[in-house]
C-alpha cells in the first residue's frame, strides 16, 4: 500500500504551472507518515 501522490489532483495545469503550498504539503507528508507508523505499530504488536 502506498499513499496517493500529493498535489492538485487530475488537473494538469496547476501541476505544471502552479506554486505548491509548502506548509500544506509538509502537513500532508507528516500526517501520512504518522498514519503509516501507527498502522505499522499495530501490525507489529
N, CA, C, O and CB atoms as a CASP TS submission, in Angstrom:
PFRMAT TS
TARGET T0000
AUTHOR 0000-0000-0000
METHOD Language model
MODEL 1
PARENT N/A
ATOM      1  N   UNK     1       0.842  -1.173   0.000  1.00  0.00           N
ATOM      2  CA  UNK     1       0.000   0.000   0.000  1.00  0.00           C
ATOM      3  C   UNK     1       0.889   1.238   0.000  1.00  0.00           C
ATOM      4  O   UNK     1       1.862   1.318   0.750  1.00  0.00           O
ATOM      5  CB  UNK     1      -0.959  -0.003   1.215  1.00  0.00           C
ATOM      6  N   UNK     2       0.547   2.188  -0.838  1.00  0.00           N
ATOM      7  CA  UNK     2       1.311   3.431  -0.894  1.00  0.00           C
ATOM      8  C   UNK     2       0.359   4.610  -0.814  1.00  0.00           C
ATOM      9  O   UNK     2      -0.796   4.506  -1.228  1.00  0.00           O
ATOM     10  CB  UNK     2       2.162   3.503  -2.183  1.00  0.00           C
ATOM     11  N   UNK     3       0.835   5.734  -0.284  1.00  0.00           N
ATOM     12  CA  UNK     3      -0.030   6.913  -0.219  1.00  0.00           C
ATOM     13  C   UNK     3      -0.270   7.485  -1.610  1.00  0.00           C
ATOM     14  O   UNK     3       0.521   7.274  -2.529  1.00  0.00           O
ATOM     15  CB  UNK     3       0.585   7.982   0.693  1.00  0.00           C
ATOM     16  N   UNK     4      -1.354   8.200  -1.745  1.00  0.00           N
ATOM     17  CA  UNK     4      -1.654   8.881  -3.001  1.00  0.00           C
ATOM     18  C   UNK     4      -0.661  10.014  -3.219  1.00  0.00           C
ATOM     19  O   UNK     4      -0.160  10.589  -2.253  1.00  0.00           O
ATOM     20  CB  UNK     4      -3.105   9.421  -3.004  1.00  0.00           C
ATOM     21  N   UNK     5      -0.370  10.342  -4.479  1.00  0.00           N
ATOM     22  CA  UNK     5       0.512  11.484  -4.744  1.00  0.00           C
ATOM     23  C   UNK     5      -0.093  12.769  -4.190  1.00  0.00           C
ATOM     24  O   UNK     5      -1.306  12.970  -4.244  1.00  0.00           O
ATOM     25  CB  UNK     5       0.772  11.630  -6.257  1.00  0.00           C
ATOM     26  N   UNK     6       0.748  13.615  -3.668  1.00  0.00           N
ATOM     27  CA  UNK     6       0.279  14.886  -3.137  1.00  0.00           C
ATOM     28  C   UNK     6       0.285  15.911  -4.254  1.00  0.00           C
ATOM     29  O   UNK     6       1.275  16.041  -4.974  1.00  0.00           O
ATOM     30  CB  UNK     6       1.154  15.358  -1.948  1.00  0.00           C
ATOM     31  N   UNK     7      -0.791  16.628  -4.401  1.00  0.00           N
ATOM     32  CA  UNK     7      -0.838  17.635  -5.447  1.00  0.00           C
ATOM     33  C   UNK     7      -2.263  17.993  -5.808  1.00  0.00           C
ATOM     34  O   UNK     7      -3.198  17.700  -5.063  1.00  0.00           O
ATOM     35  CB  UNK     7      -0.101  17.154  -6.673  1.00  0.00           C
ATOM     36  N   UNK     8      -2.422  18.631  -6.958  1.00  0.00           N
ATOM     37  CA  UNK     8      -3.711  19.208  -7.311  1.00  0.00           C
ATOM     38  C   UNK     8      -4.730  18.227  -7.871  1.00  0.00           C
ATOM     39  O   UNK     8      -5.801  18.659  -8.298  1.00  0.00           O
ATOM     40  CB  UNK     8      -3.503  20.277  -8.289  1.00  0.00           C
ATOM     41  N   UNK     9      -4.457  16.962  -7.890  1.00  0.00           N
ATOM     42  CA  UNK     9      -5.421  16.005  -8.407  1.00  0.00           C
ATOM     43  C   UNK     9      -5.278  15.808  -9.901  1.00  0.00           C
ATOM     44  O   UNK     9      -4.164  15.773 -10.423  1.00  0.00           O
ATOM     45  CB  UNK     9      -6.819  16.449  -8.083  1.00  0.00           C
ATOM     46  N   UNK    10      -6.407  15.679 -10.596  1.00  0.00           N
ATOM     47  CA  UNK    10      -6.379  15.356 -12.007  1.00  0.00           C
ATOM     48  C   UNK    10      -6.171  16.520 -12.953  1.00  0.00           C
ATOM     49  O   UNK    10      -6.078  16.316 -14.163  1.00  0.00           O
ATOM     50  CB  UNK    10      -7.610  14.698 -12.355  1.00  0.00           C
ATOM     51  N   UNK    11      -6.096  17.728 -12.438  1.00  0.00           N
ATOM     52  CA  UNK    11      -5.930  18.900 -13.298  1.00  0.00           C
ATOM     53  C   UNK    11      -4.445  19.123 -13.561  1.00  0.00           C
ATOM     54  O   UNK    11      -3.714  19.478 -12.636  1.00  0.00           O
ATOM     55  CB  UNK    11      -6.571  20.165 -12.650  1.00  0.00           C
ATOM     56  N   UNK    12      -3.970  18.924 -14.807  1.00  0.00           N
ATOM     57  CA  UNK    12      -2.528  19.035 -15.065  1.00  0.00           C
ATOM     58  C   UNK    12      -1.993  20.466 -15.044  1.00  0.00           C
ATOM     59  O   UNK    12      -0.798  20.667 -14.824  1.00  0.00           O
ATOM     60  CB  UNK    12      -2.216  18.422 -16.391  1.00  0.00           C
ATOM     61  N   UNK    13      -2.853  21.467 -15.270  1.00  0.00           N
ATOM     62  CA  UNK    13      -2.355  22.844 -15.338  1.00  0.00           C
ATOM     63  C   UNK    13      -1.686  23.284 -14.034  1.00  0.00           C
ATOM     64  O   UNK    13      -0.552  23.763 -14.079  1.00  0.00           O
ATOM     65  CB  UNK    13      -3.497  23.793 -15.674  1.00  0.00           C
ATOM     66  N   UNK    14      -2.346  23.143 -12.862  1.00  0.00           N
ATOM     67  CA  UNK    14      -1.663  23.535 -11.617  1.00  0.00           C
ATOM     68  C   UNK    14      -0.409  22.708 -11.357  1.00  0.00           C
ATOM     69  O   UNK    14       0.566  23.210 -10.797  1.00  0.00           O
ATOM     70  CB  UNK    14      -2.612  23.398 -10.435  1.00  0.00           C
ATOM     71  N   UNK    15      -0.436  21.446 -11.763  1.00  0.00           N
ATOM     72  CA  UNK    15       0.743  20.604 -11.553  1.00  0.00           C
ATOM     73  C   UNK    15       1.933  21.131 -12.341  1.00  0.00           C
ATOM     74  O   UNK    15       3.072  21.054 -11.882  1.00  0.00           O
ATOM     75  CB  UNK    15       0.448  19.154 -11.954  1.00  0.00           C
ATOM     76  N   UNK    16       1.668  21.667 -13.529  1.00  0.00           N
ATOM     77  CA  UNK    16       2.756  22.160 -14.376  1.00  0.00           C
ATOM     78  C   UNK    16       3.157  23.595 -14.040  1.00  0.00           C
ATOM     79  O   UNK    16       4.338  23.937 -14.095  1.00  0.00           O
ATOM     80  CB  UNK    16       2.353  22.075 -15.834  1.00  0.00           C
ATOM     81  N   UNK    17       2.181  24.438 -13.692  1.00  0.00           N
ATOM     82  CA  UNK    17       2.459  25.866 -13.580  1.00  0.00           C
ATOM     83  C   UNK    17       2.173  26.465 -12.207  1.00  0.00           C
ATOM     84  O   UNK    17       2.578  27.594 -11.930  1.00  0.00           O
ATOM     85  CB  UNK    17       1.666  26.595 -14.594  1.00  0.00           C
ATOM     86  N   UNK    18       1.486  25.728 -11.351  1.00  0.00           N
ATOM     87  CA  UNK    18       1.121  26.262 -10.045  1.00  0.00           C
ATOM     88  C   UNK    18       2.280  26.230  -9.063  1.00  0.00           C
ATOM     89  O   UNK    18       3.231  25.466  -9.224  1.00  0.00           O
ATOM     90  CB  UNK    18      -0.042  25.491  -9.482  1.00  0.00           C
ATOM     91  N   UNK    19       2.184  27.064  -8.055  1.00  0.00           N
ATOM     92  CA  UNK    19       3.174  27.059  -6.980  1.00  0.00           C
ATOM     93  C   UNK    19       2.604  26.236  -5.829  1.00  0.00           C
ATOM     94  O   UNK    19       1.492  26.506  -5.374  1.00  0.00           O
ATOM     95  CB  UNK    19       3.532  28.523  -6.516  1.00  0.00           C
ATOM     96  N   UNK    20       3.344  25.240  -5.354  1.00  0.00           N
ATOM     97  CA  UNK    20       2.820  24.409  -4.270  1.00  0.00           C
ATOM     98  C   UNK    20       2.757  25.183  -2.953  1.00  0.00           C
ATOM     99  O   UNK    20       3.573  26.066  -2.687  1.00  0.00           O
ATOM    100  CB  UNK    20       3.684  23.157  -4.099  1.00  0.00           C
ATOM    101  N   UNK    21       1.786  24.832  -2.157  1.00  0.00           N
ATOM    102  CA  UNK    21       1.678  25.382  -0.812  1.00  0.00           C
ATOM    103  C   UNK    21       2.560  24.502   0.074  1.00  0.00           C
ATOM    104  O   UNK    21       2.148  23.422   0.498  1.00  0.00           O
ATOM    105  CB  UNK    21       0.166  25.422  -0.299  1.00  0.00           C
ATOM    106  N   UNK    22       3.769  24.972   0.346  1.00  0.00           N
ATOM    107  CA  UNK    22       4.751  24.142   1.059  1.00  0.00           C
ATOM    108  C   UNK    22       4.280  23.743   2.448  1.00  0.00           C
ATOM    109  O   UNK    22       4.507  22.612   2.879  1.00  0.00           O
ATOM    110  CB  UNK    22       6.070  24.876   1.168  1.00  0.00           C
ATOM    111  N   UNK    23       3.628  24.657   3.152  1.00  0.00           N
ATOM    112  CA  UNK    23       3.152  24.334   4.501  1.00  0.00           C
ATOM    113  C   UNK    23       2.103  23.224   4.445  1.00  0.00           C
ATOM    114  O   UNK    23       2.116  22.307   5.266  1.00  0.00           O
ATOM    115  CB  UNK    23       2.567  25.590   5.187  1.00  0.00           C
ATOM    116  N   UNK    24       1.203  23.313   3.479  1.00  0.00           N
ATOM    117  CA  UNK    24       0.167  22.291   3.347  1.00  0.00           C
ATOM    118  C   UNK    24       0.780  20.942   2.963  1.00  0.00           C
ATOM    119  O   UNK    24       0.386  19.907   3.500  1.00  0.00           O
ATOM    120  CB  UNK    24      -0.878  22.720   2.300  1.00  0.00           C
ATOM    121  N   UNK    25       1.736  20.951   2.041  1.00  0.00           N
ATOM    122  CA  UNK    25       2.389  19.700   1.657  1.00  0.00           C
ATOM    123  C   UNK    25       3.162  19.096   2.826  1.00  0.00           C
ATOM    124  O   UNK    25       3.135  17.881   3.020  1.00  0.00           O
ATOM    125  CB  UNK    25       3.329  19.933   0.473  1.00  0.00           C
ATOM    126  N   UNK    26       3.849  19.927   3.604  1.00  0.00           N
ATOM    127  CA  UNK    26       4.557  19.430   4.791  1.00  0.00           C
ATOM    128  C   UNK    26       3.581  18.771   5.759  1.00  0.00           C
ATOM    129  O   UNK    26       3.861  17.704   6.305  1.00  0.00           O
ATOM    130  CB  UNK    26       5.312  20.578   5.496  1.00  0.00           C
ATOM    131  N   UNK    27       2.433  19.416   5.969  1.00  0.00           N
ATOM    132  CA  UNK    27       1.419  18.884   6.873  1.00  0.00           C
ATOM    133  C   UNK    27       0.901  17.532   6.357  1.00  0.00           C
ATOM    134  O   UNK    27       0.732  16.593   7.134  1.00  0.00           O
ATOM    135  CB  UNK    27       0.251  19.889   7.027  1.00  0.00           C
ATOM    136  N   UNK    28       0.653  17.439   5.053  1.00  0.00           N
ATOM    137  CA  UNK    28       0.159  16.188   4.481  1.00  0.00           C
ATOM    138  C   UNK    28       1.193  15.071   4.591  1.00  0.00           C
ATOM    139  O   UNK    28       0.844  13.927   4.880  1.00  0.00           O
ATOM    140  CB  UNK    28      -0.227  16.394   3.022  1.00  0.00           C
ATOM    141  N   UNK    29       2.455  15.398   4.362  1.00  0.00           N
ATOM    142  CA  UNK    29       3.516  14.394   4.476  1.00  0.00           C
ATOM    143  C   UNK    29       3.627  13.909   5.917  1.00  0.00           C
ATOM    144  O   UNK    29       3.729  12.706   6.159  1.00  0.00           O
ATOM    145  CB  UNK    29       4.870  14.970   3.998  1.00  0.00           C
ATOM    146  N   UNK    30       3.606  14.832   6.875  1.00  0.00           N
ATOM    147  CA  UNK    30       3.690  14.437   8.284  1.00  0.00           C
ATOM    148  C   UNK    30       2.491  13.589   8.698  1.00  0.00           C
ATOM    149  O   UNK    30       2.637  12.610   9.430  1.00  0.00           O
ATOM    150  CB  UNK    30       3.786  15.675   9.177  1.00  0.00           C
ATOM    151  N   UNK    31       1.305  13.971   8.227  1.00  0.00           N
ATOM    152  CA  UNK    31       0.096  13.215   8.545  1.00  0.00           C
ATOM    153  C   UNK    31       0.181  11.805   7.961  1.00  0.00           C
ATOM    154  O   UNK    31      -0.178  10.834   8.626  1.00  0.00           O
ATOM    155  CB  UNK    31      -1.156  13.944   8.011  1.00  0.00           C
ATOM    156  N   UNK    32       0.652  11.693   6.729  1.00  0.00           N
ATOM    157  CA  UNK    32       0.776  10.387   6.081  1.00  0.00           C
ATOM    158  C   UNK    32       1.795   9.515   6.805  1.00  0.00           C
ATOM    159  O   UNK    32       1.539   8.338   7.061  1.00  0.00           O
ATOM    160  CB  UNK    32       1.177  10.554   4.610  1.00  0.00           C
ATOM    161  N   UNK    33       2.946  10.086   7.135  1.00  0.00           N
ATOM    162  CA  UNK    33       3.984   9.326   7.837  1.00  0.00           C
ATOM    163  C   UNK    33       3.478   8.856   9.201  1.00  0.00           C
ATOM    164  O   UNK    33       3.724   7.717   9.598  1.00  0.00           O
ATOM    165  CB  UNK    33       5.260  10.180   8.006  1.00  0.00           C
ATOM    166  N   UNK    34       2.777   9.728   9.914  1.00  0.00           N
ATOM    167  CA  UNK    34       2.232   9.377  11.229  1.00  0.00           C
ATOM    168  C   UNK    34       1.242   8.219  11.099  1.00  0.00           C
ATOM    169  O   UNK    34       1.269   7.274  11.888  1.00  0.00           O
ATOM    170  CB  UNK    34       1.543  10.603  11.882  1.00  0.00           C
ATOM    171  N   UNK    35       0.378   8.305  10.104  1.00  0.00           N
ATOM    172  CA  UNK    35      -0.606   7.251   9.877  1.00  0.00           C
ATOM    173  C   UNK    35       0.079   5.904   9.625  1.00  0.00           C
ATOM    174  O   UNK    35      -0.294   4.897  10.227  1.00  0.00           O
ATOM    175  CB  UNK    35      -1.512   7.616   8.689  1.00  0.00           C
ATOM    176  N   UNK    36       1.068   5.883   8.750  1.00  0.00           N
ATOM    177  CA  UNK    36       1.738   4.626   8.433  1.00  0.00           C
ATOM    178  C   UNK    36       2.517   4.091   9.623  1.00  0.00           C
ATOM    179  O   UNK    36       2.570   2.878   9.822  1.00  0.00           O
ATOM    180  CB  UNK    36       2.668   4.810   7.247  1.00  0.00           C
ATOM    181  N   UNK    37       3.117   4.955  10.411  1.00  0.00           N
ATOM    182  CA  UNK    37       3.829   4.484  11.618  1.00  0.00           C
ATOM    183  C   UNK    37       2.862   3.874  12.621  1.00  0.00           C
ATOM    184  O   UNK    37       3.166   2.858  13.246  1.00  0.00           O
ATOM    185  CB  UNK    37       4.604   5.643  12.279  1.00  0.00           C
ATOM    186  N   UNK    38       1.680   4.502  12.776  1.00  0.00           N
ATOM    187  CA  UNK    38       0.675   3.956  13.687  1.00  0.00           C
ATOM    188  C   UNK    38       0.197   2.587  13.203  1.00  0.00           C
ATOM    189  O   UNK    38       0.065   1.656  13.998  1.00  0.00           O
ATOM    190  CB  UNK    38      -0.520   4.923  13.817  1.00  0.00           C
ATOM    191  N   UNK    39      -0.059   2.467  11.909  1.00  0.00           N
ATOM    192  CA  UNK    39      -0.504   1.185  11.348  1.00  0.00           C
ATOM    193  C   UNK    39       0.576   0.116  11.498  1.00  0.00           C
ATOM    194  O   UNK    39       0.283  -1.034  11.824  1.00  0.00           O
ATOM    195  CB  UNK    39      -0.879   1.349   9.864  1.00  0.00           C
ATOM    196  N   UNK    40       1.820   0.506  11.260  1.00  0.00           N
ATOM    197  CA  UNK    40       2.929  -0.434  11.395  1.00  0.00           C
ATOM    198  C   UNK    40       3.041  -0.925  12.834  1.00  0.00           C
ATOM    199  O   UNK    40       3.262  -2.112  13.071  1.00  0.00           O
ATOM    200  CB  UNK    40       4.246   0.218  10.950  1.00  0.00           C
ATOM    201  N   UNK    41       2.890  -0.012  13.796  1.00  0.00           N
ATOM    202  CA  UNK    41       2.983  -0.386  15.208  1.00  0.00           C
ATOM    203  C   UNK    41       1.902  -1.396  15.577  1.00  0.00           C
ATOM    204  O   UNK    41       2.163  -2.339  16.324  1.00  0.00           O
ATOM    205  CB  UNK    41       2.870   0.858  16.102  1.00  0.00           C
ATOM    206  N   UNK    42       0.690  -1.204  15.058  1.00  0.00           N
ATOM    207  CA  UNK    42      -0.399  -2.146  15.337  1.00  0.00           C
ATOM    208  C   UNK    42      -0.073  -3.520  14.755  1.00  0.00           C
ATOM    209  O   UNK    42      -0.309  -4.544  15.396  1.00  0.00           O
ATOM    210  CB  UNK    42      -1.738  -1.621  14.760  1.00  0.00           C
ATOM    211  N   UNK    43       0.464  -3.535  13.553  1.00  0.00           N
ATOM    212  CA  UNK    43       0.789  -4.814  12.914  1.00  0.00           C
ATOM    213  C   UNK    43       1.931  -5.539  13.615  1.00  0.00           C
ATOM    214  O   UNK    43       1.979  -6.769  13.607  1.00  0.00           O
ATOM    215  CB  UNK    43       1.148  -4.592  11.459  1.00  0.00           C
ATOM    216  N   UNK    44       2.842  -4.799  14.214  1.00  0.00           N
ATOM    217  CA  UNK    44       3.999  -5.407  14.861  1.00  0.00           C
ATOM    218  C   UNK    44       3.730  -5.826  16.303  1.00  0.00           C
ATOM    219  O   UNK    44       4.580  -6.461  16.927  1.00  0.00           O
ATOM    220  CB  UNK    44       5.153  -4.452  14.826  1.00  0.00           C
ATOM    221  N   UNK    45       2.570  -5.481  16.834  1.00  0.00           N
ATOM    222  CA  UNK    45       2.244  -5.857  18.221  1.00  0.00           C
ATOM    223  C   UNK    45       2.065  -7.344  18.363  1.00  0.00           C
ATOM    224  O   UNK    45       1.788  -7.830  19.459  1.00  0.00           O
ATOM    225  CB  UNK    45       0.984  -5.149  18.688  1.00  0.00           C
TER
END
